[in-house]
Amino acid sequence: MIWRCDLVPQYEAYKPEIDAAIQQVLMSGRYVLAENVAAFEQEFSDYVGVKHSVGVNSGTDALMMPLWMCGIERGDEVITTPFTAIPTFSAIRHIGAKPIFLDLEPDTFLMNLDQLKSKITERTKAIVPVHLFGNAVDVEQIRDIVGKDMFIVEDCAQSHGAKVRGKMTGSMGNFAAFSFYPTKNLGAYGDGGLVATNDKDAADLMKKRRMYGMISKDEFVTDGINTRLDELQAAILRVKLRHLDAMNKRRQELAAIYADLLPKEHIKPQAVREGMESVWHVYSATVSGRRDELLQFLESRNIQANVYYPMPTTKQKGYIAAFGEGAPALPVTEHLSKHIIALPFYPEMDVKIMETVAKAIREFYGV
Ligand SMILES: Cc1ncc(COP(=O)(O)O)c(C=O)c1O
């Protein structure tokens, strides 16, 4: 079977370092919020180019925590994309806000910033751009449109290392949310997340809030929850962070190889705008037609391809339960959800596998 994403080769590639890091934690007797989390927060801040990082237990919490900092009240609005993993929506809803969606650019699959200005109202409290599939949204352009006082919370769950004109995604908004779900470009072996920010006061408050609002064993000073990154995951992430740039570079090389192998008239990979550097979290492309038949054909050849995302958020039952039917039309998103496909792709992938995938697609389209 050719998997959409195979995680074992990555473990094998870094096994001695990862095993040693795990052993070190197990022997330390300190498993939650200790030296590995603190060190990882510093190393990740340095990597992204921000002053502070707060490790939490998922990317969803890494979005929810900064949205909590934005002073959002029930009914306030947060502008984002309808074409993202559902947790972007979940975090916005959890905080009590109403998501307002921009339609997409058909070639980059990113939210269409030409529509941004017209969606801003008195109730808009934050913008959540999602750097989808590793492809960076122009956060500097968002800042120019919304002005300096609007909160921007970058959803970097899929964009560790991606850049906008040389600036790291996660370094341009007020806050950035990273996920370390195992399949991510920087993936743990369980759940994990992190908020990046230059705001020291906000980082300090989030560090209290991630542990019930406690500052010492017997003293709690603010509302809080339990959302902690654990030591094992932090130790593993410290190892993988050292290899992240090499893994991203390999993703970029493999994406270029795929583009050469695949039939251009039928498969159009996600476009990357000039000045942007994608880290190809997923190799997504639009197909000329018969997408679902192609998926079945590939499956019959033991090739797993997926669809991210088969429907806009506004068509999901959870959205309809919250807001009813009759969401504004999103024609580009609708079209993409029917024409997009994600092919097998991960940095340790053998080029021979890509040749097999491309051959099967050529056979399907008869070219
Ligand atoms: C775009 C996006 N945002 C948020 C998340 C949430 O991350 P997690 O699964 O770690 O909660 C994910 C991961 O699925 C994601 O892809």
The ligand as a Gaussian input file, in Angstrom:
#p B3LYP/6-31G(d) Opt

LIG

0 1
 C       -5.232000      24.272000       9.847000
 C       -5.311000      23.589000      11.180000
 N       -5.656000      24.297000      12.272000
 C       -5.734000      23.734000      13.481000
 C       -5.449000      22.396000      13.669000
 C       -5.610000      21.812000      15.035000
 O       -4.507000      21.136000      15.493000
 P       -4.650000      19.925000      16.547000
 O       -5.128000      18.736000      15.786000
 O       -3.268000      19.780000      17.073000
 O       -5.605000      20.361000      17.600000
 C       -5.077000      21.618000      12.582000
 C       -4.750000      20.187000      12.723000
 O       -5.495000      19.313000      12.411000
 C       -5.002000      22.222000      11.296000
 O       -4.655000      21.509000      10.213000

